[in-house]
Every structure is written in structure tokens, then in C-alpha cells.
Amino acid sequence: MPVRVVDTATPSSQPSSGQDANAGHPSPPSCSLLSAGRCYAGTQNVSNIQKEEAWKVNVRIHGCDLEQGYLCGTMEALNVPLADTPVVTFWEGEIVDAKNYTFFTGKWEASPEDDIRHWSKFPSFTPLLSQIETDGGKSVDLSNYAYIFMRWKEQYFVNVGVDCGLTIAGFYYVCFSCSDGSISGYYYDPNSSPFQKLELKCTNEKDSGFTFSSYELQ
């Protein structure tokens, strides 16, 4: 979701490799709750030291390819103070599978320390931490894990211009529950408030419920 820029002096970090060519790892478990057409609703906490604030958020999955570790979708923020209309963005995601992508981002100004700090916010990551620290997660088998870890990166605004006063420079660390379709996430951008939490619940509806069809994706 687009966020307001906060003027900070956080330096950029040298990234490490985010992809791994080890083809021996099976894909994460197939999950009907993470598939094209699925919709989710919830909030993102965008509070800072000045004020408490949360935006209502709707997300729709437009495509999901577990073999390639890829998914994409749209995100709609409903009550953005600086916007006259709900703000919709198109995002692309990386699915952590130790085959296409690892837990280390390697770009977007995220250092390995940033990665561990954010992934560790998810209780479901704790059992994996020691192995991640040992070999970068190359030997972790996520094919039968009850959670799917992802990164979501917004690519462009769908219905507003880039001069709208918001930024999509950062990305989300995301944890998806295969049991109930709930999503937790943390937004990372050195120039924004840290650890903005995204919380979404699956609506159990496909291809209905939101108004994304009124927007044309370019």
C-alpha cells in the first residue's frame, strides 16, 4: 500500500543475493486460499510518533505460479488522508521457496540484517531461524510447511498519478497461513515509518466483492 514519505537519514545497505538456483527444492504447498481471484480485506497500521493511524485495505490475487515462485495482484487503500479516491496499486510478489527466492532480499535497500529483523516478527518463522542463520535457508524444506513466506513489491499506481504525494518505494515481508488464508505483513522502506503492519483475512470469495474491475491495468 502506498505510504507517506518520512524524512529520515537511514543509509542504504549493501544487498546480498535474493535468488537461489538450487532446483532440488520442491515448491511450497498448493493452497486454494492463495490463488488467482482470491480476495482479502483488512488494515495496514501506518502510525508514527505523531499520531495513530490505520488504513483499510483490500487485496486481490490476479496470478499465482508456485513453480516459478511468482504471484501478482492489486491493493486498494480506502481511507488515505491525502487522496480524494481509494488508491489502487499493482504489485508483484516473490514466494520464498529456496529454489526461486530465499529469505534474503538482496535488493530494495534491504540488508540481510533487515531481512532477519522483519521475518522474525512472524512467530511461524522462529522454527526456521537457526537453519537460515546456518546456511541462508538453502536446506530448508518449505513444501509441507503450514505457512508461505513472500515479498510483495508495488510496481505502479493504477488510478492515481505518481504526483499524488504517496510513495511505493518500499516492499512487504508477508506471511500467509495455509490453514485459514490470513495474511500478516510488515512494510519496509528506509524513508517510511518502520514495521507498518498489514493484517488481512480471506473473504472466501473469488472474483467478487471489490471494485477492481473498474480499473484498467496497464
N, C-alpha and C positions, 0 to 999 in steps of 0.2 A: 504494500500500500504506500502511496506517496506520503512523504513526511516533510515537515518544515525543517529547513536547514538551521542548525545551531552553530554559531561561530565558535570553533574550538581550535586548539593548536596541536591536536593529535597528529603525530608524524605518520607517514606511510611506513608499512612494514614490508620487508623483502619476502615475497611469496615462495612457497615450496610447491612441488608438483602436485596437482589435484587429481590427475588421472593415473590409472594403473593398467598396464597392458596384460595382466595375468588373466588369461582366458579360462583358467581352470575353475573359477568360481561360478557356481550357479546363481541365477537371478534371485532377487527377493521373492517371497511368496506372492502368487497371484491373489488379488483381493478384489472382489466385486465392488467393494466400497471405495476403491481407488481406480476409477475407470472413466472413460470419456462420457460426459453428460452428467456426472455426479455433481451435486451442489452442496455447499456448506455455508453456514451462517454463524456469525459470532462478533467478536470485537478485537480491536487492537488498542492496547494501552499506550498512549503517546504522552504520558505525563512527564513533566520535567520539574526542576526545583521551584519553578514559579507557580505551577498550577497542576491540578489533577485533570486529566482529560482522556477520554476513550472514544474511538470512532467505531461505529457499526460497520461490519464488513461482510460482504457476500463473495464467495469464490465459486467458480465453475471450472471443472476439468474439461478441456477440449480435446486432449490427446494424451495417450499414455502407452509407452513402449518399454516394458520391463527389460527386454533383452538388450536394448540399447541404453538403458538407464536414463530415459528421457520422458518428460511429460511437459505439458503446457496448459495454460488456462488464462482466465481473466479474473481480475479482482476489482470489486466495486466498493468504494468507501462512501457511506451515505451521509454523514454529517460533518463534513470537512469545513471548518470555520471560514477558510479563505476562498471557498468555491461556492458558486451560485447553483451548482448542479452536482449530483453524485459524480465522483471521479472514478473513471474506469481505466485500468491499465492491463496490458497484455504481458504475461510473464512466461518464462521458460524455466524448467527445473532439471536438476541433476539428481538421480537416485543413487545413493551410496550403496555399492554392491561389491567393492574391492575388485571389480572387473573393469567397469567403465569409469567409475569415480570412487575415490576413497574419502575418508573423513577429513582429509586435508584439502582446503580450498585451492590454494596456490594462485590466487588472483583476487581482484576486487579489494585490494589493500588489507586482506586478512592474513595474518601470520599464523603459524602452527599454534602458537600460544592463544591467539584469539579463537581459533577453532576449538581447542580443548576447553577453553573457558565457556564457550557457548554450548557445545554439546553436553558438557557436564551439568547444565541446567536441567537436562531431562533425566529423571530417575531411571528410565529404561536404558540409558547409555552407561550407567555405572558398572554393570557386569562386564562391559566390553573394554573399559578404560585401561586395565593393565596390559591387555594384548595390543591395544592401539599404541600405547607408550613403548612397547617392546619392539614391534616390527611395523608400526604405522597402520596396523589393521589388515595387512596383506593376507594373514592366515585366518581372519575372522569369517566364519560361515554365517551369513545372514539369511540363507534360503528358507529356513524354518523359524526365523525369529518373529515374535509377535508384533514387532514394530518395524516400520520402514522409515529410514532417515533420508532426508532430501535437502537440497538447497533450491530456493526459488529466487530468480532474478528478474525483476521487472524490466521490460525492454522498451516500452514506449507507452505514452498516453493514448487512449483510444478516442476520447470525446472532448478533451481539452488540449490547449497548446502547451508547449514547453515553458511558456512565459507565465504560467498560472501561479507561480510563487511557491510551488512544491518541488520536491526532488525525488527521483527514483534511483539515486546513485548507489544505494546500498543493496543488500540482499537478505534473505531469510534463512536461518537454520530451522529446519522443520522436522518434527517427529509425528508420524502417522500411526495410529493404533488400528491394527487389522481387525480387532475384535468388535469395535463399535464405530469406526470411521472418524473418531475425533482427531483433531489436529492441534498441536501446540507448536509455537514457533517464536523465534527471537530475531528481531531485526538488527542487522549490523551495518553501521555506516559511521566512520570516524567523526563525521561532521553532524551527527544527529544524537539525540538523547540515547544513552546505552540501554540495552536489554528491553526494548519495547516488545511486550509480549502479545503474541497473536493466539487467540483461542477460538476454535471453530468446531461446530458439531455438524455431522452429516444430516441433511434434511430428509434422507431416504427417498429423494425424488430424483428423477433423471429427466433432463430436457424440459424442465418446467420450474416455475417458482420465482424466477428473476427476469429482468428485462434486458438481458444482454443481446437478445435477438434484434433489438432496435438499433444496435451499433454495428457498423461495418468494420471488420478487422482488415487492416491493410497488409 
